[in-house]
Every structure is written in structure tokens, then in C-alpha cells.
Amino acid sequence: MKCGGQEIYVRPFGLHYCHLIKYFESIKGVKKIKDGYNPATWMLEITTSMEEIALGVDFTTIYKNSELYRRNKTIIEQLSKPPPSSKDIYFPSQYSQSFFIQCMACFLWKQHWSYWRNPPYTAARMLFTVVVALTFGTMFWDRGSKIEKQQNLFNVMGSMYAAIVFLGLQTVSYVQPVVDVERTVFYRERAAGMYSASSYALAQAVIELPYGFVQAAVYSVIVYSMIGFEWTAAKYFWYIFFTYFTLMYYTYFGMMSVVLTPNHKIASVVSIAFHALWNLFLRFPIPGPRIPIWWRWYYWACPMAWTTYGLVASQFGDVIKDMLDTGLTVEAFTTCYFAYKHDFLAELAVGVVGFAALFACIFGFAIMVLNF
């Protein structure tokens, strides 16, 4: 082919390019090839646009008017007609491997090595988590055990609220560029028929689980011990549980925002807008009972509100021994002021898991049906 994708020669080259050389040397004005000269280089030199102008010929027109072109067309027509006894090619499935094998290939091979060899994402994510944990731990040192005043309780709750905001924003901003790059690779590999969109989406969601757990465990150990929350198995379990699934639904929300938009820059703008709206209905800056009744439905649709509710209710919702300076127990104050109830923890757990699952499912559906 020459510039523009136009055909000038279609035929096997032959031994030592004999057919190619014979064809072009038969054209009037084309210089002969020298002994020992590279046939490929010679062919490129004689078929340039400058050579066509100098010779006053068009190699495309010459080829289309040649016997070689007519013979090729005849062969194509003959081969395009299947024999009478032949059957159409049939494959029982679109992909050569089962869905399970596709998932294992995407998870154990592709995503595993992709994340392991991406320290700017994985290592920086862990480093930021440690920095945030140490910052909040030193700022609110031993505040969790000193809640005899209402302001002290607000301070501890403020540390939970600020941590959600910090970790949430950073988690979303870290994952979005990674998913954007992986999506480009996925489009190419899907077109090649390597694996289905559903197996890719499942592997992309599952690979985040261990990294999110390590992140949540590191953060929880540092913050829980430095702030001085009550060391009981149940309270620590609930703390790490809500921290873990908060990180996961933020991660899946960032992934979802990328696949619903053309690129991660637009996804970043959209996710920040949603985060600001969630922050308004968190039930901490404005307690739930004080939100206008026509807006109270929205804080149940706000995942951050479920996390804050779960963290506060699990740590202070059953504290009946400590009295605040207001004369109320900690349990009574959180119930009256914020409408937080300790016996609602099971529903809160289902809620944060549900938000993570919802965002992951939307991510999987969007990657299957949308193509940017």
C-alpha cells in the first residue's frame, strides 16, 4: 500500500522477492534493482510520491488495470462462496474460557499484578492513611475516655466526622485515575475477546477488598488506641467494620463515577459535588432531628450519615455510667440530640454494606453498557 491506504501490489513476494521485483520492473520508467540491494528498500524508494510525479504514473491505477488485480478479484469471489456441503462456523460460547476462569485470569493475573506494580497508588494510599491516622490521633489524644463534658463528646465526634471527610475525598481522588487507565486497557482487551465485561468488573471490585482492609486496619489500630476509645472486642469490631466499609463504598463510588463519565477529570468534578451534598446531610453539622422534615428523607440516602451514625452509636450509644455536665448520660444525650440509637447497629451495618454493593453493581453495569 502507498500513502492513503491505496493498494499498489497484492501477491506473494516469491523467493527472494522475485514476483515483486518482476512486477515493478515491468512498469515503464522504473529503475532496475541493483545486485545485492534490499528489495524492500528498493520498493519503498520507487513507489514514493516524488517518483510517481517524475515518471508521470499512478501505481494504484496501474495495479487496478493489471491482470494481477483481475486475477485477485476472481480468487476472492471464488473463495467467498462456501462449498454446498459446508456449515457455518459455530462456537458454543463467545469466549474460549468459562466465566470462572475469566474472573481468575482478571483477578489473579491482570489486576493483581497491575495493583502490585503500581506503588504510586497503593503505597501512597497507605502512606496517606497513616499520616491522617497519626494527625487525628495526636490532635485528639485520649479524648475518647474523657467525655464528662458535652464539648468533649462533640470533639470526639468531630474527629470521626473529619476522618470520614478526609479519607473519603482522598480515596476517591486516588482511585479515579487508576480506573480511567484500566478502562482504556479493558476496551482494547474486550475487543480482542480476551474476557467479558462482567468478569473484568468483578475482578476490579474484588481486588480492592484486601487493600481496603489493610488500609482500614492500619487506620483503626492507630486512631482507636491514640484517641483512647473503650477497649472491648465489640466496640473495636464495630469501629473497624464501619471504617472498612466506608472506605469501600468511597472506593466503589470513585470507580462508578469514572465509568459513568468520559474521563477521570469530569468524574472528579461530579464526585466532589456529591461529596459536598453528602457533607451537608451528614447529621453531625446539623443533627437529624433539626433538619427540616421535608429534607429528612435525604440523610437516609446519604452514605456518610450511616457511617457517622454507626461510629457514634457503637462507641457511645450504650454508655450509661458517664454523666455529662448537662445532667444527661452519654447514651441519653446521643439519643435526644442526634437521634442515635445503639440497638440500630445491625441495620446500620446492612446499610453501609448495601451502599458499597450498590456502587459496585452500578460500576459493573456501566462498564458493560457504556463505551466512551
C-alpha positions as CSV (number, residue, x, y, z in Angstrom):
1,M,0.0,0.0,0.0
2,K,1.0,3.6,-0.5
3,C,0.1,6.7,1.4
4,G,-3.7,6.8,1.9
5,G,-4.1,3.0,2.1
6,Q,-4.4,2.5,-1.6
7,E,-3.2,-0.9,-3.0
8,I,-0.3,-1.0,-5.4
9,Y,0.6,-4.7,-5.2
10,V,-1.2,-7.7,-3.7
11,R,0.5,-11.0,-4.3
12,P,3.0,-13.3,-2.6
13,F,6.5,-11.9,-2.9
14,G,8.1,-15.1,-4.1
15,L,11.6,-16.4,-3.4
16,H,13.9,-13.5,-2.8
17,Y,11.1,-11.2,-3.7
18,C,11.2,-12.3,-7.4
19,H,7.5,-11.7,-8.1
20,L,7.6,-8.3,-6.5
21,I,10.7,-7.2,-8.5
22,K,9.3,-8.6,-11.7
23,Y,6.0,-6.7,-11.3
24,F,7.5,-3.3,-10.7
25,E,10.4,-3.6,-13.2
26,S,7.8,-4.3,-15.9
27,I,6.4,-0.8,-15.4
28,K,7.9,1.7,-17.9
29,G,10.4,4.1,-16.4
30,V,11.0,2.2,-13.1
31,K,14.7,1.8,-12.4
32,K,16.1,-1.7,-12.1
33,I,17.2,-3.1,-8.7
34,K,20.9,-3.3,-8.2
35,D,22.6,-6.6,-7.3
36,G,22.6,-7.2,-3.6
37,Y,20.3,-4.3,-2.9
38,N,17.5,-4.8,-0.3
39,P,14.2,-5.4,-2.3
40,A,12.1,-3.8,0.5
41,T,14.1,-0.6,0.4
42,W,14.1,-0.6,-3.4
43,M,10.3,-1.0,-3.5
44,L,9.8,1.9,-1.0
45,E,12.1,4.2,-3.0
46,I,10.5,3.6,-6.4
47,T,6.9,4.0,-5.1
48,T,7.2,7.4,-3.4
49,S,5.0,10.3,-4.5
50,M,8.0,12.1,-5.9
51,E,8.8,9.0,-8.1
52,E,5.2,8.9,-9.3
53,I,5.4,12.6,-10.3
54,A,8.8,12.1,-12.0
55,L,7.5,9.1,-14.0
56,G,4.1,10.5,-14.6
57,V,2.3,7.4,-13.4
58,D,-0.1,6.3,-10.7
59,F,0.8,2.9,-9.2
60,T,-2.7,2.5,-7.9
61,T,-4.2,2.9,-11.3
62,I,-1.6,0.6,-12.9
63,Y,-2.4,-2.1,-10.4
64,K,-6.2,-1.8,-10.9
65,N,-5.8,-2.1,-14.6
66,S,-3.4,-5.1,-14.4
67,E,-4.1,-8.8,-14.9
68,L,-2.9,-9.4,-11.4
69,Y,-5.7,-7.3,-10.0
70,R,-8.4,-9.1,-12.1
71,R,-7.0,-12.5,-11.0
72,N,-7.1,-11.5,-7.4
73,K,-10.7,-10.4,-7.7
74,T,-11.6,-13.7,-9.3
75,I,-9.9,-15.6,-6.5
76,I,-11.8,-13.5,-3.9
77,E,-15.1,-14.2,-5.5
78,Q,-14.4,-17.9,-5.6
79,L,-13.3,-18.2,-2.0
80,S,-16.2,-16.1,-0.8
81,K,-18.7,-18.7,-1.8
82,P,-18.8,-21.7,0.7
83,P,-19.0,-25.2,-0.7
84,P,-22.5,-26.7,-0.9
85,S,-21.8,-29.2,1.9
86,S,-20.2,-26.8,4.3
87,K,-21.7,-25.5,7.5
88,D,-21.3,-22.1,9.3
89,I,-18.6,-22.0,12.0
90,Y,-20.3,-22.3,15.4
91,F,-18.9,-21.8,18.9
92,P,-20.9,-22.7,21.9
93,S,-19.8,-19.6,23.7
94,Q,-18.5,-16.2,22.9
95,Y,-15.3,-16.7,25.0
96,S,-12.9,-19.6,24.9
97,Q,-12.9,-19.9,28.8
98,S,-15.7,-20.2,31.3
99,F,-16.8,-17.2,33.4
100,F,-14.9,-18.5,36.4
101,I,-11.6,-18.9,34.5
102,Q,-12.1,-15.4,33.1
103,C,-12.6,-14.0,36.6
104,M,-9.5,-15.8,37.9
105,A,-7.4,-14.6,35.0
106,C,-8.6,-11.0,35.5
107,F,-8.1,-11.1,39.3
108,L,-5.0,-13.3,39.9
109,W,-3.1,-12.3,36.8
110,K,-4.2,-8.9,35.5
111,Q,-5.5,-6.9,38.4
112,H,-3.2,-8.5,41.0
113,W,0.0,-7.6,39.1
114,S,-1.4,-4.3,37.9
115,Y,-2.0,-3.1,41.5
116,W,1.2,-4.7,42.9
117,R,3.3,-2.8,40.3
118,N,1.5,0.5,41.0
119,P,3.1,1.9,44.2
120,P,2.1,5.5,43.3
121,Y,-1.5,4.3,44.0
122,T,-1.2,1.5,46.6
123,A,1.8,2.8,48.6
124,A,0.7,6.4,48.5
125,R,-2.8,5.4,49.6
126,M,-1.4,3.6,52.7
127,L,1.0,6.4,53.5
128,F,-1.7,9.0,53.4
129,T,-3.8,6.8,55.7
130,V,-1.0,6.5,58.3
131,V,-0.4,10.3,58.1
132,V,-4.1,11.0,58.6
133,A,-4.3,8.5,61.5
134,L,-1.3,10.0,63.3
135,T,-2.6,13.5,62.8
136,F,-6.0,12.8,64.2
137,G,-4.6,10.6,66.9
138,T,-2.3,13.3,68.2
139,M,-4.9,16.1,67.9
140,F,-7.5,14.1,69.9
141,W,-5.1,12.3,72.2
142,D,-7.0,10.3,74.8
143,R,-10.2,12.3,74.2
144,G,-12.3,9.1,73.9
145,S,-12.1,8.4,77.6
146,K,-12.7,12.0,78.8
147,I,-16.3,12.6,77.9
148,E,-17.6,14.2,81.1
149,K,-18.4,17.4,79.2
150,Q,-20.7,17.8,76.3
151,Q,-18.0,19.7,74.4
152,N,-15.6,16.8,74.8
153,L,-18.1,14.5,73.3
154,F,-18.5,16.9,70.4
155,N,-14.8,16.9,69.9
156,V,-14.5,13.1,69.7
157,M,-17.5,13.0,67.3
158,G,-15.8,15.8,65.3
159,S,-12.7,13.6,64.9
160,M,-14.9,10.8,63.4
161,Y,-16.6,13.3,61.1
162,A,-13.4,14.9,59.9
163,A,-11.8,11.5,59.3
164,I,-14.7,10.4,57.1
165,V,-14.3,13.6,55.0
166,F,-10.5,13.4,54.7
167,L,-10.3,9.7,53.9
168,G,-13.3,9.7,51.7
169,L,-12.1,12.5,49.4
170,Q,-8.6,11.1,49.2
171,T,-9.8,7.6,48.5
172,V,-12.0,8.8,45.6
173,S,-9.2,11.0,44.1
174,Y,-6.7,8.2,44.3
175,V,-8.8,5.5,42.6
176,Q,-10.2,7.6,39.8
177,P,-7.1,7.9,37.6
178,V,-6.3,4.2,38.1
179,V,-9.7,3.1,36.9
180,D,-9.6,5.5,34.0
181,V,-6.3,4.0,32.7
182,E,-7.6,0.4,33.4
183,R,-10.8,1.2,31.4
184,T,-8.7,2.1,28.3
185,V,-6.9,-1.2,28.5
186,F,-10.1,-3.0,29.1
187,Y,-11.7,-1.6,25.9
188,R,-8.8,-3.0,23.9
189,E,-8.8,-6.4,25.5
190,R,-12.5,-6.7,25.3
191,A,-12.4,-6.0,21.6
192,A,-9.8,-8.8,21.3
193,G,-12.2,-11.2,23.0
194,M,-10.0,-11.9,26.0
195,Y,-12.7,-11.8,28.6
196,S,-16.2,-10.4,29.3
197,A,-17.1,-7.1,30.8
198,S,-18.7,-8.8,33.8
199,S,-15.6,-10.8,34.7
200,Y,-13.5,-7.6,34.5
201,A,-15.9,-5.6,36.6
202,L,-16.0,-8.4,39.3
203,A,-12.2,-8.6,39.4
204,Q,-11.8,-4.8,39.6
205,A,-14.2,-4.7,42.5
206,V,-12.7,-7.7,44.4
207,I,-9.1,-6.6,44.1
208,E,-9.9,-3.5,46.1
209,L,-11.1,-5.6,49.1
210,P,-7.8,-6.7,50.5
211,Y,-6.2,-3.2,50.0
212,G,-9.2,-1.6,51.6
213,F,-9.0,-4.0,54.6
214,V,-5.3,-3.3,55.2
215,Q,-6.0,0.5,55.0
216,A,-8.9,0.2,57.4
217,A,-6.9,-2.0,59.9
218,V,-3.9,0.3,59.9
219,Y,-6.1,3.4,60.4
220,S,-8.3,1.8,63.1
221,V,-5.4,0.5,65.2
222,I,-3.6,3.8,65.3
223,V,-6.7,6.1,65.8
224,Y,-8.5,3.8,68.2
225,S,-5.6,3.4,70.6
226,M,-4.4,7.0,70.5
227,I,-7.8,8.6,70.9
228,G,-8.5,6.2,73.8
229,F,-11.8,4.6,73.0
230,E,-13.0,1.8,75.2
231,W,-11.1,-1.4,74.5
232,T,-13.8,-4.0,74.1
233,A,-14.0,-6.6,71.4
234,A,-17.5,-5.5,70.3
235,K,-16.7,-1.8,70.1
236,Y,-13.4,-2.3,68.3
237,F,-15.1,-4.7,65.8
238,W,-17.8,-2.1,65.0
239,Y,-15.2,0.7,64.6
240,I,-13.1,-1.3,62.1
241,F,-16.2,-2.6,60.4
242,F,-17.7,0.9,59.7
243,T,-14.2,2.2,58.8
244,Y,-13.7,-0.6,56.3
245,F,-17.0,-0.4,54.5
246,T,-16.8,3.4,54.5
247,L,-13.5,3.1,52.6
248,M,-15.0,0.5,50.3
249,Y,-18.1,2.5,49.3
250,Y,-16.0,5.5,48.7
251,T,-13.7,3.4,46.5
252,Y,-16.6,2.0,44.6
253,F,-18.2,5.4,44.3
254,G,-15.0,6.7,42.7
255,M,-14.9,3.8,40.3
256,M,-18.5,4.3,39.5
257,S,-18.1,8.0,38.8
258,V,-15.3,7.2,36.3
259,V,-17.2,4.7,34.2
260,L,-20.2,7.0,34.1
261,T,-18.2,9.9,32.7
262,P,-15.8,10.2,29.7
263,N,-12.6,10.7,31.9
264,H,-11.5,11.0,35.5
265,K,-11.3,14.8,35.4
266,I,-15.1,15.1,34.8
267,A,-15.6,12.3,37.3
268,S,-13.6,14.3,39.9
269,V,-15.9,17.3,39.5
270,V,-19.0,15.1,39.8
271,S,-17.8,13.2,42.8
272,I,-16.8,16.4,44.7
273,A,-20.3,17.8,44.1
274,F,-21.9,14.7,45.5
275,H,-19.5,14.7,48.5
276,A,-20.4,18.3,49.3
277,L,-24.1,17.4,49.2
278,W,-23.5,14.4,51.4
279,N,-21.5,16.5,53.9
280,L,-24.5,18.8,54.3
281,F,-26.8,15.9,55.3
282,L,-24.2,14.1,57.5
283,R,-26.4,14.6,60.6
284,F,-23.4,16.0,62.5
285,P,-23.2,19.6,61.4
286,I,-27.0,19.7,61.6
287,P,-28.4,17.0,63.8
288,G,-31.0,14.7,62.3
289,P,-34.0,16.0,64.4
290,R,-33.2,19.6,63.5
291,I,-33.2,19.0,59.7
292,P,-36.4,20.3,58.1
293,I,-38.9,17.4,57.8
294,W,-39.1,17.7,54.0
295,W,-35.3,17.0,53.8
296,R,-35.0,14.2,56.4
297,W,-35.5,11.6,53.7
298,Y,-32.2,12.5,52.1
299,Y,-30.0,11.8,55.1
300,W,-31.1,8.2,54.8
301,A,-29.9,8.3,51.2
302,C,-26.5,9.8,52.4
303,P,-23.9,7.0,53.0
304,M,-21.8,9.3,55.2
305,A,-24.7,9.8,57.5
306,W,-24.9,6.0,58.0
307,T,-21.2,5.8,58.8
308,T,-21.4,8.7,61.4
309,Y,-24.4,7.1,63.0
310,G,-22.7,3.7,63.2
311,L,-19.4,5.1,64.6
312,V,-21.1,7.2,67.3
313,A,-23.8,4.7,68.3
314,S,-21.3,1.9,68.5
315,Q,-18.9,3.8,70.7
316,F,-21.2,6.0,72.9
317,G,-24.7,4.7,72.3
318,D,-24.6,2.3,75.3
319,V,-22.6,4.4,77.7
320,I,-24.9,4.9,80.7
321,K,-22.3,5.3,83.5
322,D,-20.7,8.6,82.4
323,M,-22.7,11.7,83.1
324,L,-22.3,14.9,81.1
325,D,-22.3,18.4,82.5
326,T,-25.8,18.7,81.2
327,G,-27.0,16.1,83.6
328,L,-27.7,13.5,80.9
329,T,-25.9,10.3,80.4
330,V,-23.9,9.9,77.2
331,E,-26.5,7.4,75.9
332,A,-29.4,9.7,76.6
333,F,-27.7,12.7,75.1
334,T,-26.8,11.0,71.8
335,T,-30.4,9.7,71.6
336,C,-32.1,13.1,72.3
337,Y,-29.7,15.4,70.4
338,F,-28.8,13.2,67.4
339,A,-31.5,10.5,67.5
340,Y,-28.7,7.9,67.5
341,K,-29.8,4.5,69.0
342,H,-27.4,1.7,69.9
343,D,-29.9,-1.0,69.1
344,F,-30.0,0.2,65.4
345,L,-26.4,-1.0,64.7
346,A,-27.5,-4.1,62.8
347,E,-29.5,-2.0,60.3
348,L,-26.6,0.4,60.0
349,A,-24.2,-2.4,59.2
350,V,-26.5,-3.6,56.4
351,G,-26.8,0.0,55.2
352,V,-23.1,0.6,54.7
353,V,-22.6,-2.8,53.1
354,G,-25.5,-2.0,50.9
355,F,-24.1,1.3,49.7
356,A,-20.8,-0.5,48.8
357,A,-22.6,-3.2,47.0
358,L,-24.8,-0.7,45.2
359,F,-21.9,1.4,43.9
360,A,-20.0,-1.7,42.9
361,C,-23.1,-3.0,40.9
362,I,-23.6,0.3,39.2
363,F,-19.9,0.2,38.2
364,G,-20.2,-3.3,36.8
365,F,-23.4,-2.4,34.9
366,A,-22.0,0.8,33.5
367,I,-18.7,-0.8,32.3
368,M,-20.8,-3.3,30.4
369,V,-23.2,-0.9,28.6
370,L,-21.3,2.3,28.3
371,N,-18.4,2.9,25.9
372,F,-16.6,6.3,25.9
